[in-house]
Amino acid sequence: MFKKIKIQLVLVLFTCTLICSCLEDQGNYNYTGINQIEVAGLEEIYSVVRFDEFNIVPELVSSQDQNEENTYSYKWQAYQPADTGENRLVDLSFEKDLKTTINLIPGDYTIYYTVKDQNTEVEFQHSFQLNVVNNIYEGWLVLSDVNGVGRLDMVSLIENEYRTAYDILNVVGSELTLTGTPKFVYTYPFESNFYGIYVSTTGNGTVKLEPNTFTWNSSFNISEEFVTNQPEDLEVDNIVAKASQMSYAVKDGNVYYYFSVFSYKYSAPINSINGVLFEASPFIGKGTYFGNSILYDNTNKRFIRTNFGSSRVMPTGTRFNYTTGKDLEYMVGNNFNSSAGAQIFAVLKDPIDSKKYLALFNATNSSQSYYAEVVAPDFDQATSYAVSPNYGYLFYAVGGKVYQYDYSLKTTKLMVDKGSDEITMIKFNDFFYSNSDYDELGFQLIVCSYDGSEGTMELYDVPPVNGQIELKTSYSGFGKIKSVAYRER
């Protein structure tokens, strides 16, 4: 009985002692909240063009007023997507505000903004999405002369808008530095997995660019496309693609044929009849995929048909002799009246009396549809020609003027007058991929002019029934434009 009472008494005393201890320690466990940081003023998604400067000024809201210098440290990082080959964080900046040039590979990124309170060592993080867009993905390539040296610019299609970037090779850090006089830029689907972008100058020769990065090495020189040994810096006079993976290259009066599907590289010249070479014009009238293309024999002053690397004489003509005895000034093949196959337009000049003639015939079946002297204002002084692929109008440039000649009515209409400015080139661009945007662009007349200090490229809609052409878009800031081509997707 006493033992039980004793145990109970001990428990009571222990409990009282514990309570008293707690009462004496009252106040030792008051907690003080740490500084909390929130990031405001940021969007959930941003888009930036690669190599552009990207600026963000976030607003920091803290739960405690801490404005002391060096209270916080900052870190901006980009998380690279898996398809770039590496999963890693890339440091962008260590400043409060982000101000940096974005050279990330195009793609979608998660950006992490981390703010660290130096007093408590606690970090606060905010994230958002960043879409990096390639500024060389698609658009117009413009090769111009700037103080006697070639410069490649680009009017890039970015998020459904065109933006001009000058000296694009320098902007993207390409290994290619253009030297010498600019000659031409040309594009076509060279292989199924490699889109050909060719740039030709007297200093570099004719070279390709890697189509997605514009990088370059000597393996991209056109000399590597030849079976025969060629100078590493080979400069060709012209490239004309008949179709995807099928093209002609012209050099010093010789024409070479390339066909990727059959593994044909440029080899022996195709400008020969019965084994006898003739000097070919640099102009080539391209035909349809299975149809003939047209060469011009400068030696014998005649048209020659060629297909899959084999050349033949033309049949007897019904409107003119295919052995014309005249000099070829211009030739192009396009889809005018496409139901009948590729149509060839050629401007010929009589070496005796200097009269000029327009010839129109079918590349596939050699049928002739038109031949007559062109009597038009200043036609004898024309420096550049272009033929509308949907209406067949012949445009020609003289000084600062562009005229339209309708061969069916034999009428001429002044379409562009740039005054004292020089029209440096006119053309309609060939497109190899088909979509509604390319169809529209392919029907627009490109007019390039130079005012003595700056070059301008304009695109005009060409209406039917000889309507006045209408300016659609204009881009400026170039040098003296020599050549224009479109990088398709």
Secondary structure, 3 states (H helix, E strand, C coil): CHHHHHHHHHHHHHHHHHHHHHHHCCCCCCCCCCCCEEEECCCCEEEEECCCEEEECCEEEECCCCCCCCCEEEEEEEECCHHHCCCCEEEEECCCCEEEECCCCCEEEEEEEEEEECCCCEEEEEEEEEEEECCCCCEEEEEEEECCEEEEEEEEEECCEEEEECCHHHHCCCCCCCCCCEEEEEEEEEECCEEEEEEEECCCEEEECCCCCCCCCHHHEHHHHECCCCCCCCCCCEEEEEECCEEEEEECCEEEEEEHHHCECECCCCCEECCEECCECCCCECCCCCCCEEEEECCCCEEEEEECCEEEECCCCCCCCCECCCEEEEEEEECCCHHHCCEEEEEEECCCCCCEEEEEEECCCCCEEEEEECCCCCHHHCCEEEECCCCCCEEEEECCEEEEEECCCCEEEEEEECCCCEEEEEECCCCCCCCHHHHHHHCCEEEEEECCCCEEEEEEECCCCCCCCEEEEEEEEECEEEEEEEECC
